[in-house]
Amino acid sequence: MDALNTPTAGPETEQRASPEAPEAGPFAGDAILGQPQRWWFLPLLVLSWFGSAVVYGAVVGASMPKLLTLWGPESKEVNLAIIASIGGIVVMIITPLFGRLSDRTTSAWGMRKPWFLGGFLVGTAGIVLQAFADSIWLLVLGWCVTQIGYGAVAMANHTLLADQVPQRIRARVAAATGVGAGVATVVGVAVVAALPLDQSWTWFIVPGAIGLLTTVPMLFGYRDAVRTDKPAPLRFRDLLSTYWLNPAVYRDFAWAWTSRFFMTMSILSIALYLFFLIVETLGYSVEEAGGVQTTALACFFAGNVVAMLFFGWLSDRLGRRKLIVWTSGIVSGSGVLLLMVSPDMPTFLIAISIVGFAQGAYLSVDVALMTEVLPSFQDAGKDLGIVALAYQLPQVLAPFAVALCIGLAGGSYLGLYLLSILCSVLGGVTIIPVRGVK
């Protein structure tokens, strides 16, 4: 960044001078932007990730599927696909754009804090709109507004992980944020399952309130970097480049992005339809399915936490990322295979625990790995916005891909499982060509 308030860098830090050396990422050292943070920064960062994940996990994982099942069981999959896909398109457009604009923000309050504040306000408005929606299109509108608001919050969270957390602890911090997000998903689904069946508005308002209360502290919990120079005018070609990094030049970034895309497709295929899987394949009623879903997510989370904490520590200690990533892809695919052939609930829970363990191992190092292949300090927010597309694009594609696979399988959920297995394996093996990270 050309002009930041008190830049702090570690001795290993280098900025890449040209795109000819894409493996030498500037975040591979211990540099941070702005002033050193106080001790409470990291706990509040984890709490902020938790708050965002409560909203996402509860609304798209429980509130909307539950509401759509009550509105029309025969069209619930199609309606969920419509809502998730339109919301996914919106967040794909805004996240890289918000990241680029945050890099250019010259507020005296900091580069990222204005985006936190705006995100809270807009996201809360979207939650309220969903809570009182009486049609599918109002639900779509509310979800899009929520995605815009919490997309800004998520962008700020990801950017802080890159430009405020030194490399030597980045995998462990990423693991902690992942644990927070995992806890949030279970909490969100459990809260929705416990709320009255005849007061659907509470399924949105309560998780939204939890998300708001746990993300707001970030506004006051860290020293934001302040940009004091005036950025060059933003040209139309600059806006277009917001959504693009040349994969031929930035090969490591492209392969890491591809790996994250496939792993996200794999887990999202299961997560989006978990409520339906419990109802359709395990034979539980709509009233019972919420509690069963909470149990399944708790098992997923248990495996998730163990793997995140262990492999985050191990990765930082050994300085290695790739082995953990590709192994976790294979193990995740094996877990989904067991999920597919599960004859009863206990086997189903064991299988989802394996998937959770594998996904936890992946997430514990993936975020750290992605930050280490970013092209530059100057465009960190924009580049992390492109990183975010790797898990936002599946929000658009997964619902339709799953619906297509279910149709090709004659209406059976076998197609869903096979898609998830394939994506898990591809998510693992596509990390192997990365050269700049061990």
N, C-alpha and C positions, 0 to 999 in steps of 0.2 A: 504494500500500500504506500502510496507516495508520501502521505503526510498523516501520521497517526500520533495520538497523544502517548508519549513515552513507550516506544516499541521495546519489547524485551525478547531476546533471542538467546538460544543455547549455542554452545561452541560448534555443534555439528551442523548448524543450519546453513543451507545454501539455497539461493534462489536460482532457478534455472534461467539461463540467459536466452536460450532459443529452443524452439520446438523440436530440434534435431535430437535431443536427448530426453525422450519422454519417460525414461525409467527413473530419472533423478528428481523425484517429487520433492517440493519445497517443505512439505509437512513431515518429511522423514526424520527430522531432528526435533529439538525441544523448543522451537520458537513459538511464541504466542504474540498476539496482537495486543497492544495497549499495555496496561499496568498489570502486575502480578495480582492474582485473585486472593481473597481472604478464604479462610478454611471452610466457611459455610457455602461457598460457591458450588462445590461438587454435590453435597446433599440436596441443594435446591435445584440443581440441574436434573438430578435423578427424579426429584418430585415433579418437576415440570414435564418430563417425559411420561411419568405416571399419569398426570392429569390429562394430557392429550390422548393417551391410550385408553383411558376410561371412556372418553367420549366415543372414540372410534369403535372400541371393542363392544361396548354396550349397544350403541345404536345400530351398527351394521351387523353385529353378531347375534343380537338378541331382540332388541326393540322392534326393528323393522321386520325380521322374519316372523316374529310373534304376531305383530299387527297384520301383516299380509296374509298369514294363515287364517286369522279370524275374518278378514275381509273377503277372502275367496280362496279356499284350499286348492281349487283346480288350476288357478293361475299364479300361484305364489312364486314358483321358480322364475317364470317369465317376468313378473313384476319386479322381483328382486334384481334380476339381470338388468332390467331397464334402469332402475334407480342407481345401482352400483356403477353401471357403465357410464351414465351421464355424469354422475358425481366424479367418477374417475377422470373423464375428459376434462372437466373443469379444473381439477387439482393438478392435472398434468400441464395445463396451460399456465396456471398462475404460479406454481412453485418455482420453476427456474426464473420466471420474470421477477417474482418477489426477491429471489436471491440476488439477482443482478442489481435491482434497485436498492436493496439493503447495502450492497457493496458501495453504492454511490451516495448513501445517506449521509448528510453533513450536519445532522441535528446535534446541538450541544449536549443532548441527553445520551447520545451514542448512536452507533450504526444499527444495532439490532433491537434495542428497547422499543422504539416507536412501532416496530412490527409486532412485537409481543402485545402491546396495548391494543393496536388495531385488531389484531387477531382475536383477542379475548372478546372484544365488543361485537364484532361481526359474527363470530362463532356462536355466541350466546343468542343472538337474534335468530340464527338459523335453527338452533335447538327449540326455541319457543315456537317458531313457525311449524316445525315438525310435530310438536306436541299437540297442536290444535288443528292439524291438517285433517280434512274430511274427504280427500280424494287422492288418487295416486299422483296427480300432477302437483298438488300442493306439497306432498311428501317429497317429490323430486326437487322442487324449488327449495324447500327447507334444507335438504341434504346438500344441495349445491352451495347454499350460503354458509352452511356449517363447514363444508370442505374449504371454502375460501378463507374463512376465519382461522380455523385450526391448521390449515395449510401454511399460513403465515407463522403460526406458533411452531409448527414442526420444522419449517425452514430455519427459524432462528435457533431452535434446539440443536439441529444438525450442524449448523455453522459454528456454534459455540464449541461443540465437541472438537471440531477441526482447529479453530484458531485460538482456543483458550486452554486446551488440554495438551500437555507435552506428550511426545511419542512414547516415552518410557513408561507411562501409566495409561496410555490411551485404550489398550485392549481391556484392561481391568475396568476403566470407567465406562467403556462401551458395554461391557458385560453387566455392570451395575444398572445402566439405563435400560438394558434389555430385561433384566430382572424386574425393574420397576414397571416396564410395559407389560410383562407377563402377569405380574400381580394385578395390574389394572384390568386386564382382560377378564381374569377370573372374578374380580370384585364387581366389575360392570355387569357381567352376565348374572352373577349371583344376586345383585341388587335388583335387576329387572325381574328375575324369577320370583323374588320375594314380594314384589309389589302387587297390588290388587288387580285381578283380571279385568274388572269392570271400570278401571280408571287408567286407560292407556296413556293419557297425557303424562302421568307420572313416570312412565317408562323412558321418557326423554328428558323431562325436567330434572329428575333426581340425578342421573348420571351427568347431565350438563352442569348442575350445581357443584358436584364433586370435582369435575374437571376444572371449573372456574376457580374454585377455592385453592386448588393445588398447583395451578399454573401462575396465578397472580404474584406469588412471592418472588418469582424471578425478576420482576420489574425492579425490585429493591435489593436483590441478593448478589449482584456482581458489579464490577467496574467495567462498563462497556467501553470498547475502543471508540475514540472520537476521530472522525476524519475532518481535518482542518483545511485541506486544499479543495479547490473547486474542480469537480470532475469535468472532463471534456463533454461537449454536447452529445447526447445519445442519438445516433443515427439509425435509420431504418435497418441497415445491414447489421448494426450492433444488436438490434432487437432480434433479428433472425438468428444471429450466432448464439443467442441466449439458449437455444434449444439444440446446439450442435457442437461436438468436438470431433475433429477428424480422426476416425479410428485407425487410419493408416499412419498418422503421426503419433497419436497417443495410444499405442497398441495395448500397453498394460491397462490403462484406464478402460479401454473398450472390452477387453476380456473380463476384467473384474465386474464391469457393468453387466455383461451378458450372464455371468454366473449369478449375480444377485437377481436378475430378471427371472431366470428359470427357477431358482429356489423360491422366490416369492410366488410365482405361478403355482408351484407345487403345494405350498402350505395354504395359499388363498383358496385353491380349489376345494380343499377340505374344510377350511374355516367358514367360508361363505355358506356352505351347504350342510354344516354339522347338525344344525337344528332339524333340517329335513331328513338327514340320514338317520337320526335317532327315531324320528317318527315313522319313516317309511321302511327302514331295514331292520330296526330293532323292535318295532311294534308298540312304542309308547304313545300315549295320548298327548295332545297339545298341552294339557295341564301338567302332565308328568315330565314332558320333555325338557322344560326349563331346568328342573332340578338335576336331571340326568346330564344335561349339557354342562352344568356347573361342575359336576363330579368329573366328567371327561376332561374339561379344561383344567381342573385342579391336578389331575394326573399328568396332563401335558405340561403344566407349569412346573410340577415337581421335577420331572426330567429336565426341563428347561433350565431351572435354577442351578441344579447340580452341575450340569454341563457348562453353563455360562461362567460360573464362578471358578470352576477348576480350569477350564481351557483358556479363559481370559488371563488367569494368573500364569498358566504354563506358557502361553504364547508370548507374553511379555518377558518371561524369564529366559526362554530359549531364543527369543527374537525370530520366531518362525510363525507363519500364518497359513501357507498354502496346504500343507499336509492336513491340517485340521479341517480346512474348507472342503477339500475333495473327498476326504473320508466321511465327513458328515453327510454329504450328498448321497453317497452309497448307502449309509446306515438309514437315512431318512426314507429312501426308496424301499428298503427292506421292511421298515416299520409300516409303511402304507400298504405293502403287500400283505402283511399279517392282518392289518385292518380290513382289507378286502375279503379275506377268507374267515374272519372271526365268526364263530358259530354262536357266541353268546356274549353277554355284557362283560364278564371278567376278562375274556380274551381281547375284547374291544378296548378295554381300559389299559391293558398291558401294551397293546399295539400303539395306542396314542401316546403312552408314556415314552416309548422308544422314539417315536417321531419327535416328541418334545425334546428329548435328550439330544437328538441329532441336530434339530433346529437351533437349540441353545448353543451347541458347540460351534455351529456355523456363525450365528449372530455375535458370539463373543469375540470373534476375530474379523468378521467381514467389515464392520464399520471402521475399525482401525486400519484394515488393509485399504479400503477405499480412500481414506484420507491420505494415505501414503503414496497414492498414484495420482493425486490431483495435480493439474498442470502448474498452478500459480497461486501465490498469496493474493494478488490483485483481484482475481475473479473467483475467490473461494466460494462466496455465496452463490454465484451463478453456476459454478461447476458442481457444487453440492445439490443445486436444483436439478441438474442433469442426472446426478446420482439418484435423486429422489424419483426420477422417472422410471427407474428400474423396478421400483415397487408400486408406482402409481399406474404405469401402463398395464400391469396385470389386473388392476381393478376394472379396467375397461375390457380387456380381452378374456379374463378368466370366466366370467359369467356366461359369455357366448360360447367360449371354447368348451366349457363343461356341458352346456345345453346341447351343443352339437355332438359331443362324445356320447352323452346319454341317448340322444336320438339314434346315433349309429349303432349303439348297443341294444336297440329295440326297446328303449325306455328303462333300461337297467342302469343302476348306479355303477356297474362294472366299468363303464366308459369313464366315469369320473376318476375312479381309482387308477386306471391305467394311465390316464393323462398325468396324474399327480406323480406316479412312479417315474415316468419318462422324464418329467421336468426335474425331479430330484436328482436323478443320475446326471442329466445334462448340467445342472447347476454345480455339481461337484467337478466334473471333468473339464469344464470350460475355464477353470481357474489355473489349470496346469500350464498353459502357455505364458502366464505372467512371469516376466524375467526380473523385474526390479525389486520384488519382494520375495523373501525366502519362504 
